[in-house]
Amino acid sequence: MNDNCHKCQLKFEREPGYFYVAMFVSYALNIVQMILTGVISYALGLALSYENLWSYVGLLFASTVLFAPLNFRYSRIILLYWLTPGLHYTPDQ
């Protein structure tokens, strides 16, 4: 991740360890993603019987690994723009 914005030079990390809280946001995103993957795979008929349990778990694990870079990025974005008071940058001002 960049230290500063390349356009406006806004420093992203306000203090050392600032983005540790993003782990909790990433965890919440991962839970939502796994629930959606489970519901969609159930609706498509991928988990109809008990014999498909390990393929179902493998599908959930694969979706977690596949979307890990997006979770990493968007958890920091959510932390910066929605959960941090006083850090609402508007470039027009």
Biopython code that builds the backbone (N, CA, C, O; Angstrom):
import numpy as np
from Bio.PDB.StructureBuilder import StructureBuilder

atoms = [
    (1, "MET", "N", (0.838, -1.175, 0.000)),
    (1, "MET", "CA", (0.000, 0.000, 0.000)),
    (1, "MET", "C", (0.884, 1.240, 0.000)),
    (1, "MET", "O", (1.936, 1.264, 0.639)),
    (2, "ASN", "N", (0.461, 2.236, -0.700)),
    (2, "ASN", "CA", (1.218, 3.486, -0.744)),
    (2, "ASN", "C", (1.151, 4.203, 0.604)),
    (2, "ASN", "O", (0.161, 4.104, 1.329)),
    (3, "ASP", "N", (2.219, 4.922, 0.921)),
    (3, "ASP", "CA", (2.229, 5.706, 2.154)),
    (3, "ASP", "C", (1.386, 6.963, 2.020)),
    (3, "ASP", "O", (0.669, 7.343, 2.946)),
    (4, "ASN", "N", (1.479, 7.608, 0.856)),
    (4, "ASN", "CA", (0.744, 8.842, 0.599)),
    (4, "ASN", "C", (-0.006, 8.721, -0.716)),
    (4, "ASN", "O", (0.357, 7.928, -1.585)),
    (5, "CYS", "N", (-1.058, 9.520, -0.847)),
    (5, "CYS", "CA", (-1.799, 9.595, -2.105)),
    (5, "CYS", "C", (-0.914, 10.277, -3.150)),
    (5, "CYS", "O", (-0.287, 11.296, -2.861)),
    (6, "HIS", "N", (-0.862, 9.724, -4.347)),
    (6, "HIS", "CA", (0.016, 10.297, -5.368)),
    (6, "HIS", "C", (-0.527, 11.605, -5.941)),
    (6, "HIS", "O", (0.222, 12.343, -6.580)),
    (7, "LYS", "N", (-1.809, 11.911, -5.730)),
    (7, "LYS", "CA", (-2.373, 13.159, -6.236)),
    (7, "LYS", "C", (-2.359, 14.281, -5.205)),
    (7, "LYS", "O", (-1.977, 15.410, -5.512)),
    (8, "CYS", "N", (-2.775, 13.968, -3.993)),
    (8, "CYS", "CA", (-2.935, 15.035, -3.004)),
    (8, "CYS", "C", (-1.959, 14.936, -1.839)),
    (8, "CYS", "O", (-1.947, 15.815, -0.977)),
    (9, "GLN", "N", (-1.137, 13.884, -1.792)),
    (9, "GLN", "CA", (-0.143, 13.663, -0.748)),
    (9, "GLN", "C", (-0.767, 13.457, 0.634)),
    (9, "GLN", "O", (-0.108, 13.714, 1.641)),
    (10, "LEU", "N", (-2.023, 12.999, 0.708)),
    (10, "LEU", "CA", (-2.653, 12.668, 1.973)),
    (10, "LEU", "C", (-1.972, 11.429, 2.544)),
    (10, "LEU", "O", (-1.839, 10.420, 1.851)),
    (11, "LYS", "N", (-1.544, 11.496, 3.792)),
    (11, "LYS", "CA", (-0.893, 10.354, 4.437)),
    (11, "LYS", "C", (-1.981, 9.399, 4.928)),
    (11, "LYS", "O", (-2.854, 9.783, 5.706)),
    (12, "PHE", "N", (-1.914, 8.147, 4.461)),
    (12, "PHE", "CA", (-2.955, 7.186, 4.781)),
    (12, "PHE", "C", (-2.830, 6.649, 6.207)),
    (12, "PHE", "O", (-3.818, 6.605, 6.940)),
    (13, "GLU", "N", (-1.657, 6.253, 6.594)),
    (13, "GLU", "CA", (-1.474, 5.674, 7.921)),
    (13, "GLU", "C", (-1.242, 6.800, 8.921)),
    (13, "GLU", "O", (-0.184, 7.429, 8.924)),
    (14, "ARG", "N", (-2.219, 7.047, 9.753)),
    (14, "ARG", "CA", (-2.180, 8.191, 10.652)),
    (14, "ARG", "C", (-1.212, 7.984, 11.803)),
    (14, "ARG", "O", (-0.635, 8.948, 12.306)),
    (15, "GLU", "N", (-1.025, 6.746, 12.223)),
    (15, "GLU", "CA", (-0.099, 6.417, 13.301)),
    (15, "GLU", "C", (0.364, 4.979, 13.106)),
    (15, "GLU", "O", (-0.281, 4.225, 12.377)),
    (16, "PRO", "N", (1.462, 4.580, 13.737)),
    (16, "PRO", "CA", (1.920, 3.192, 13.565)),
    (16, "PRO", "C", (0.865, 2.195, 14.062)),
    (16, "PRO", "O", (0.309, 2.354, 15.149)),
    (17, "GLY", "N", (0.608, 1.193, 13.269)),
    (17, "GLY", "CA", (-0.379, 0.176, 13.625)),
    (17, "GLY", "C", (-1.809, 0.595, 13.391)),
    (17, "GLY", "O", (-2.729, -0.032, 13.914)),
    (18, "TYR", "N", (-2.014, 1.632, 12.624)),
    (18, "TYR", "CA", (-3.365, 2.161, 12.396)),
    (18, "TYR", "C", (-4.262, 1.144, 11.696)),
    (18, "TYR", "O", (-5.457, 1.075, 11.986)),
    (19, "PHE", "N", (-3.713, 0.370, 10.797)),
    (19, "PHE", "CA", (-4.535, -0.539, 10.001)),
    (19, "PHE", "C", (-4.734, -1.904, 10.649)),
    (19, "PHE", "O", (-5.249, -2.812, 9.995)),
    (20, "TYR", "N", (-4.348, -2.081, 11.902)),
    (20, "TYR", "CA", (-4.661, -3.336, 12.580)),
    (20, "TYR", "C", (-6.161, -3.524, 12.752)),
    (20, "TYR", "O", (-6.650, -4.653, 12.771)),
    (21, "VAL", "N", (-6.884, -2.432, 12.876)),
    (21, "VAL", "CA", (-8.342, -2.504, 13.006)),
    (21, "VAL", "C", (-8.969, -3.024, 11.718)),
    (21, "VAL", "O", (-10.063, -3.586, 11.745)),
    (22, "ALA", "N", (-8.292, -2.842, 10.602)),
    (22, "ALA", "CA", (-8.819, -3.320, 9.319)),
    (22, "ALA", "C", (-8.939, -4.840, 9.297)),
    (22, "ALA", "O", (-9.681, -5.382, 8.478)),
    (23, "MET", "N", (-8.228, -5.538, 10.180)),
    (23, "MET", "CA", (-8.373, -6.998, 10.256)),
    (23, "MET", "C", (-9.797, -7.372, 10.648)),
    (23, "MET", "O", (-10.343, -8.349, 10.136)),
    (24, "PHE", "N", (-10.403, -6.603, 11.553)),
    (24, "PHE", "CA", (-11.767, -6.896, 11.975)),
    (24, "PHE", "C", (-12.761, -6.600, 10.861)),
    (24, "PHE", "O", (-13.741, -7.325, 10.690)),
    (25, "VAL", "N", (-12.514, -5.548, 10.113)),
    (25, "VAL", "CA", (-13.363, -5.235, 8.968)),
    (25, "VAL", "C", (-13.220, -6.329, 7.914)),
    (25, "VAL", "O", (-14.212, -6.743, 7.315)),
    (26, "SER", "N", (-11.998, -6.798, 7.684)),
    (26, "SER", "CA", (-11.759, -7.876, 6.730)),
    (26, "SER", "C", (-12.442, -9.165, 7.176)),
    (26, "SER", "O", (-12.976, -9.908, 6.352)),
    (27, "TYR", "N", (-12.424, -9.423, 8.466)),
    (27, "TYR", "CA", (-13.109, -10.606, 8.998)),
    (27, "TYR", "C", (-14.610, -10.514, 8.730)),
    (27, "TYR", "O", (-15.225, -11.502, 8.328)),
    (28, "ALA", "N", (-15.204, -9.346, 8.946)),
    (28, "ALA", "CA", (-16.634, -9.164, 8.689)),
    (28, "ALA", "C", (-16.940, -9.335, 7.201)),
    (28, "ALA", "O", (-17.935, -9.962, 6.838)),
    (29, "LEU", "N", (-16.089, -8.779, 6.345)),
    (29, "LEU", "CA", (-16.280, -8.959, 4.903)),
    (29, "LEU", "C", (-16.175, -10.433, 4.513)),
    (29, "LEU", "O", (-16.927, -10.907, 3.662)),
    (30, "ASN", "N", (-15.256, -11.144, 5.126)),
    (30, "ASN", "CA", (-15.061, -12.559, 4.821)),
    (30, "ASN", "C", (-16.271, -13.386, 5.261)),
    (30, "ASN", "O", (-16.671, -14.318, 4.564)),
    (31, "ILE", "N", (-16.846, -13.053, 6.402)),
    (31, "ILE", "CA", (-18.037, -13.772, 6.866)),
    (31, "ILE", "C", (-19.201, -13.554, 5.904)),
    (31, "ILE", "O", (-19.899, -14.503, 5.548)),
    (32, "VAL", "N", (-19.411, -12.310, 5.485)),
    (32, "VAL", "CA", (-20.483, -12.005, 4.533)),
    (32, "VAL", "C", (-20.240, -12.739, 3.213)),
    (32, "VAL", "O", (-21.169, -13.281, 2.613)),
    (33, "GLN", "N", (-18.999, -12.748, 2.775)),
    (33, "GLN", "CA", (-18.656, -13.431, 1.520)),
    (33, "GLN", "C", (-18.910, -14.930, 1.620)),
    (33, "GLN", "O", (-19.427, -15.528, 0.677)),
    (34, "MET", "N", (-18.556, -15.545, 2.742)),
    (34, "MET", "CA", (-18.780, -16.986, 2.893)),
    (34, "MET", "C", (-20.270, -17.313, 2.962)),
    (34, "MET", "O", (-20.708, -18.330, 2.425)),
    (35, "ILE", "N", (-21.047, -16.457, 3.620)),
    (35, "ILE", "CA", (-22.488, -16.689, 3.670)),
    (35, "ILE", "C", (-23.085, -16.581, 2.272)),
    (35, "ILE", "O", (-23.892, -17.421, 1.873)),
    (36, "LEU", "N", (-22.692, -15.553, 1.529)),
    (36, "LEU", "CA", (-23.207, -15.407, 0.160)),
    (36, "LEU", "C", (-22.781, -16.557, -0.733)),
    (36, "LEU", "O", (-23.580, -17.044, -1.533)),
    (37, "THR", "N", (-21.538, -17.000, -0.612)),
    (37, "THR", "CA", (-21.071, -18.142, -1.402)),
    (37, "THR", "C", (-21.853, -19.399, -1.044)),
    (37, "THR", "O", (-22.221, -20.176, -1.924)),
    (38, "GLY", "N", (-22.107, -19.599, 0.247)),
    (38, "GLY", "CA", (-22.881, -20.760, 0.671)),
    (38, "GLY", "C", (-24.305, -20.733, 0.163)),
    (38, "GLY", "O", (-24.819, -21.752, -0.299)),
    (39, "VAL", "N", (-24.951, -19.578, 0.241)),
    (39, "VAL", "CA", (-26.338, -19.462, -0.226)),
    (39, "VAL", "C", (-26.414, -19.633, -1.746)),
    (39, "VAL", "O", (-27.307, -20.314, -2.251)),
    (40, "ILE", "N", (-25.486, -19.019, -2.465)),
    (40, "ILE", "CA", (-25.499, -19.137, -3.928)),
    (40, "ILE", "C", (-25.215, -20.569, -4.367)),
    (40, "ILE", "O", (-25.863, -21.083, -5.279)),
    (41, "SER", "N", (-24.242, -21.215, -3.716)),
    (41, "SER", "CA", (-23.939, -22.596, -4.109)),
    (41, "SER", "C", (-25.078, -23.540, -3.738)),
    (41, "SER", "O", (-25.319, -24.526, -4.436)),
    (42, "TYR", "N", (-25.772, -23.249, -2.658)),
    (42, "TYR", "CA", (-26.942, -24.064, -2.303)),
    (42, "TYR", "C", (-28.066, -23.849, -3.315)),
    (42, "TYR", "O", (-28.743, -24.795, -3.718)),
    (43, "ALA", "N", (-28.255, -22.593, -3.721)),
    (43, "ALA", "CA", (-29.311, -22.292, -4.692)),
    (43, "ALA", "C", (-29.016, -22.922, -6.051)),
    (43, "ALA", "O", (-29.940, -23.305, -6.770)),
    (44, "LEU", "N", (-27.752, -23.031, -6.404)),
    (44, "LEU", "CA", (-27.383, -23.647, -7.680)),
    (44, "LEU", "C", (-27.344, -25.171, -7.613)),
    (44, "LEU", "O", (-27.134, -25.830, -8.632)),
    (45, "GLY", "N", (-27.541, -25.727, -6.437)),
    (45, "GLY", "CA", (-27.585, -27.175, -6.300)),
    (45, "GLY", "C", (-26.233, -27.829, -6.090)),
    (45, "GLY", "O", (-26.081, -29.024, -6.343)),
    (46, "LEU", "N", (-25.252, -27.073, -5.633)),
    (46, "LEU", "CA", (-23.927, -27.647, -5.425)),
    (46, "LEU", "C", (-23.789, -28.338, -4.067)),
    (46, "LEU", "O", (-22.824, -29.069, -3.844)),
    (47, "ALA", "N", (-24.733, -28.118, -3.168)),
    (47, "ALA", "CA", (-24.643, -28.711, -1.833)),
    (47, "ALA", "C", (-25.979, -29.351, -1.456)),
    (47, "ALA", "O", (-26.600, -28.975, -0.461)),
    (48, "LEU", "N", (-26.403, -30.302, -2.244)),
    (48, "LEU", "CA", (-27.700, -30.912, -1.993)),
    (48, "LEU", "C", (-27.646, -32.096, -1.050)),
    (48, "LEU", "O", (-28.648, -32.404, -0.406)),
    (49, "SER", "N", (-26.537, -32.757, -0.948)),
    (49, "SER", "CA", (-26.474, -33.947, -0.102)),
    (49, "SER", "C", (-25.262, -33.890, 0.816)),
    (49, "SER", "O", (-24.371, -33.056, 0.653)),
    (50, "TYR", "N", (-25.252, -34.787, 1.771)),
    (50, "TYR", "CA", (-24.160, -34.838, 2.740)),
    (50, "TYR", "C", (-22.856, -35.296, 2.094)),
    (50, "TYR", "O", (-21.783, -34.977, 2.606)),
    (51, "GLU", "N", (-22.913, -36.029, 0.992)),
    (51, "GLU", "CA", (-21.712, -36.497, 0.316)),
    (51, "GLU", "C", (-20.916, -35.337, -0.280)),
    (51, "GLU", "O", (-19.703, -35.450, -0.457)),
    (52, "ASN", "N", (-21.572, -34.245, -0.586)),
    (52, "ASN", "CA", (-20.894, -33.082, -1.161)),
    (52, "ASN", "C", (-20.360, -32.122, -0.107)),
    (52, "ASN", "O", (-19.996, -30.993, -0.438)),
    (53, "LEU", "N", (-20.304, -32.536, 1.138)),
    (53, "LEU", "CA", (-19.903, -31.629, 2.207)),
    (53, "LEU", "C", (-18.488, -31.102, 2.006)),
    (53, "LEU", "O", (-18.249, -29.906, 2.169)),
    (54, "TRP", "N", (-17.547, -31.975, 1.653)),
    (54, "TRP", "CA", (-16.153, -31.523, 1.498)),
    (54, "TRP", "C", (-15.969, -30.673, 0.250)),
    (54, "TRP", "O", (-15.136, -29.767, 0.238)),
    (55, "SER", "N", (-16.720, -30.946, -0.780)),
    (55, "SER", "CA", (-16.638, -30.065, -1.945)),
    (55, "SER", "C", (-17.259, -28.709, -1.622)),
    (55, "SER", "O", (-16.812, -27.682, -2.133)),
    (56, "TYR", "N", (-18.269, -28.704, -0.788)),
    (56, "TYR", "CA", (-18.894, -27.467, -0.333)),
    (56, "TYR", "C", (-17.915, -26.646, 0.505)),
    (56, "TYR", "O", (-17.788, -25.438, 0.305)),
    (57, "VAL", "N", (-17.228, -27.292, 1.435)),
    (57, "VAL", "CA", (-16.214, -26.614, 2.260)),
    (57, "VAL", "C", (-15.054, -26.153, 1.386)),
    (57, "VAL", "O", (-14.513, -25.068, 1.599)),
    (58, "GLY", "N", (-14.670, -26.957, 0.413)),
    (58, "GLY", "CA", (-13.606, -26.562, -0.513)),
    (58, "GLY", "C", (-13.999, -25.345, -1.341)),
    (58, "GLY", "O", (-13.165, -24.483, -1.619)),
    (59, "LEU", "N", (-15.257, -25.277, -1.732)),
    (59, "LEU", "CA", (-15.752, -24.117, -2.477)),
    (59, "LEU", "C", (-15.705, -22.858, -1.611)),
    (59, "LEU", "O", (-15.323, -21.790, -2.091)),
    (60, "LEU", "N", (-16.088, -22.975, -0.346)),
    (60, "LEU", "CA", (-16.019, -21.835, 0.566)),
    (60, "LEU", "C", (-14.570, -21.391, 0.781)),
    (60, "LEU", "O", (-14.280, -20.195, 0.798)),
    (61, "PHE", "N", (-13.674, -22.349, 0.942)),
    (61, "PHE", "CA", (-12.259, -22.026, 1.133)),
    (61, "PHE", "C", (-11.674, -21.387, -0.120)),
    (61, "PHE", "O", (-10.910, -20.426, -0.032)),
    (62, "ALA", "N", (-12.032, -21.920, -1.288)),
    (62, "ALA", "CA", (-11.522, -21.352, -2.542)),
    (62, "ALA", "C", (-12.025, -19.925, -2.752)),
    (62, "ALA", "O", (-11.278, -19.071, -3.229)),
    (63, "SER", "N", (-13.276, -19.664, -2.400)),
    (63, "SER", "CA", (-13.783, -18.299, -2.539)),
    (63, "SER", "C", (-13.087, -17.350, -1.572)),
    (63, "SER", "O", (-12.860, -16.187, -1.904)),
    (64, "THR", "N", (-12.749, -17.831, -0.389)),
    (64, "THR", "CA", (-12.020, -17.009, 0.572)),
    (64, "THR", "C", (-10.640, -16.657, 0.048)),
    (64, "THR", "O", (-10.211, -15.508, 0.150)),
    (65, "VAL", "N", (-9.941, -17.636, -0.510)),
    (65, "VAL", "CA", (-8.609, -17.384, -1.053)),
    (65, "VAL", "C", (-8.678, -16.499, -2.293)),
    (65, "VAL", "O", (-7.827, -15.633, -2.495)),
    (66, "LEU", "N", (-9.691, -16.721, -3.117)),
    (66, "LEU", "CA", (-9.839, -15.940, -4.344)),
    (66, "LEU", "C", (-10.100, -14.466, -4.060)),
    (66, "LEU", "O", (-9.557, -13.597, -4.743)),
    (67, "PHE", "N", (-10.919, -14.180, -3.068)),
    (67, "PHE", "CA", (-11.280, -12.797, -2.770)),
    (67, "PHE", "C", (-10.430, -12.161, -1.682)),
    (67, "PHE", "O", (-10.744, -11.052, -1.250)),
    (68, "ALA", "N", (-9.379, -12.807, -1.223)),
    (68, "ALA", "CA", (-8.520, -12.245, -0.172)),
    (68, "ALA", "C", (-7.881, -10.916, -0.568)),
    (68, "ALA", "O", (-7.845, -10.011, 0.266)),
    (69, "PRO", "N", (-7.373, -10.743, -1.796)),
    (69, "PRO", "CA", (-6.820, -9.429, -2.147)),
    (69, "PRO", "C", (-7.866, -8.316, -2.131)),
    (69, "PRO", "O", (-7.564, -7.189, -1.736)),
    (70, "LEU", "N", (-9.079, -8.618, -2.553)),
    (70, "LEU", "CA", (-10.136, -7.611, -2.510)),
    (70, "LEU", "C", (-10.518, -7.283, -1.066)),
    (70, "LEU", "O", (-10.731, -6.119, -0.725)),
    (71, "ASN", "N", (-10.605, -8.313, -0.219)),
    (71, "ASN", "CA", (-10.902, -8.070, 1.191)),
    (71, "ASN", "C", (-9.829, -7.214, 1.835)),
    (71, "ASN", "O", (-10.135, -6.326, 2.629)),
    (72, "PHE", "N", (-8.578, -7.473, 1.501)),
    (72, "PHE", "CA", (-7.469, -6.692, 2.060)),
    (72, "PHE", "C", (-7.601, -5.225, 1.676)),
    (72, "PHE", "O", (-7.468, -4.342, 2.524)),
    (73, "ARG", "N", (-7.860, -4.970, 0.420)),
    (73, "ARG", "CA", (-7.958, -3.590, -0.064)),
    (73, "ARG", "C", (-9.199, -2.889, 0.471)),
    (73, "ARG", "O", (-9.110, -1.780, 0.999)),
    (74, "TYR", "N", (-10.350, -3.528, 0.336)),
    (74, "TYR", "CA", (-11.586, -2.865, 0.712)),
    (74, "TYR", "C", (-11.770, -2.756, 2.217)),
    (74, "TYR", "O", (-12.493, -1.869, 2.674)),
    (75, "SER", "N", (-11.149, -3.618, 2.999)),
    (75, "SER", "CA", (-11.222, -3.433, 4.448)),
    (75, "SER", "C", (-10.490, -2.168, 4.868)),
    (75, "SER", "O", (-10.934, -1.474, 5.783)),
    (76, "ARG", "N", (-9.393, -1.861, 4.226)),
    (76, "ARG", "CA", (-8.683, -0.608, 4.519)),
    (76, "ARG", "C", (-9.449, 0.601, 4.011)),
    (76, "ARG", "O", (-9.465, 1.646, 4.663)),
    (77, "ILE", "N", (-10.075, 0.469, 2.865)),
    (77, "ILE", "CA", (-10.871, 1.579, 2.334)),
    (77, "ILE", "C", (-12.064, 1.869, 3.243)),
    (77, "ILE", "O", (-12.362, 3.029, 3.528)),
    (78, "ILE", "N", (-12.742, 0.823, 3.695)),
    (78, "ILE", "CA", (-13.869, 1.012, 4.606)),
    (78, "ILE", "C", (-13.408, 1.639, 5.909)),
    (78, "ILE", "O", (-14.078, 2.519, 6.450)),
    (79, "LEU", "N", (-12.270, 1.194, 6.413)),
    (79, "LEU", "CA", (-11.735, 1.776, 7.643)),
    (79, "LEU", "C", (-11.402, 3.246, 7.452)),
    (79, "LEU", "O", (-11.712, 4.066, 8.316)),
    (80, "LEU", "N", (-10.780, 3.591, 6.340)),
    (80, "LEU", "CA", (-10.379, 4.981, 6.111)),
    (80, "LEU", "C", (-11.565, 5.912, 5.898)),
    (80, "LEU", "O", (-11.605, 7.001, 6.471)),
    (81, "TYR", "N", (-12.518, 5.507, 5.092)),
    (81, "TYR", "CA", (-13.555, 6.437, 4.666)),
    (81, "TYR", "C", (-14.834, 6.388, 5.490)),
    (81, "TYR", "O", (-15.543, 7.391, 5.567)),
    (82, "TRP", "N", (-15.153, 5.253, 6.107)),
    (82, "TRP", "CA", (-16.417, 5.166, 6.827)),
    (82, "TRP", "C", (-16.248, 5.060, 8.333)),
    (82, "TRP", "O", (-17.113, 5.519, 9.079)),
    (83, "LEU", "N", (-15.172, 4.476, 8.791)),
    (83, "LEU", "CA", (-15.037, 4.222, 10.228)),
    (83, "LEU", "C", (-14.082, 5.164, 10.938)),
    (83, "LEU", "O", (-13.938, 5.083, 12.158)),
    (84, "THR", "N", (-13.436, 6.039, 10.218)),
    (84, "THR", "CA", (-12.487, 6.953, 10.835)),
    (84, "THR", "C", (-13.088, 8.353, 10.893)),
    (84, "THR", "O", (-13.318, 8.968, 9.852)),
    (85, "PRO", "N", (-13.346, 8.863, 12.093)),
    (85, "PRO", "CA", (-13.885, 10.223, 12.175)),
    (85, "PRO", "C", (-12.807, 11.254, 11.856)),
    (85, "PRO", "O", (-11.651, 11.110, 12.253)),
    (86, "GLY", "N", (-13.203, 12.281, 11.143)),
    (86, "GLY", "CA", (-12.280, 13.366, 10.843)),
    (86, "GLY", "C", (-11.384, 13.145, 9.650)),
    (86, "GLY", "O", (-10.500, 13.964, 9.397)),
    (87, "LEU", "N", (-11.571, 12.076, 8.910)),
    (87, "LEU", "CA", (-10.728, 11.816, 7.747)),
    (87, "LEU", "C", (-11.600, 11.709, 6.494)),
    (87, "LEU", "O", (-11.571, 10.700, 5.790)),
    (88, "HIS", "N", (-12.349, 12.726, 6.238)),
    (88, "HIS", "CA", (-13.191, 12.769, 5.045)),
    (88, "HIS", "C", (-12.614, 13.807, 4.098)),
    (88, "HIS", "O", (-12.869, 15.003, 4.232)),
    (89, "TYR", "N", (-11.850, 13.339, 3.161)),
    (89, "TYR", "CA", (-11.154, 14.211, 2.234)),
    (89, "TYR", "C", (-12.060, 14.570, 1.071)),
    (89, "TYR", "O", (-12.635, 13.690, 0.431)),
    (90, "THR", "N", (-12.187, 15.838, 0.801)),
    (90, "THR", "CA", (-12.915, 16.292, -0.373)),
    (90, "THR", "C", (-11.942, 17.109, -1.222)),
    (90, "THR", "O", (-11.482, 18.157, -0.768)),
    (91, "PRO", "N", (-11.615, 16.673, -2.421)),
    (91, "PRO", "CA", (-10.591, 17.323, -3.228)),
    (91, "PRO", "C", (-10.975, 18.705, -3.727)),
    (91, "PRO", "O", (-10.097, 19.481, -4.104)),
    (92, "ASP", "N", (-12.253, 19.035, -3.740)),
    (92, "ASP", "CA", (-12.671, 20.342, -4.259)),
    (92, "ASP", "C", (-12.419, 21.467, -3.268)),
    (92, "ASP", "O", (-12.412, 22.634, -3.660)),
    (93, "GLN", "N", (-12.217, 21.157, -2.031)),
    (93, "GLN", "CA", (-12.052, 22.210, -1.020)),
    (93, "GLN", "C", (-10.608, 22.503, -0.729)),
    (93, "GLN", "O", (-10.307, 23.363, 0.098)),
]
sb = StructureBuilder()
sb.init_structure("model")
sb.init_model(0)
sb.init_chain("A")
sb.init_seg("    ")
for serial, (resi, resn, name, xyz) in enumerate(atoms, 1):
    if name == "N":
        sb.init_residue(resn, " ", resi, " ")
    sb.init_atom(name, np.array(xyz, "f"), 0.0, 1.0, " ", f" {name:<3s}", serial, name[0])
structure = sb.get_structure()
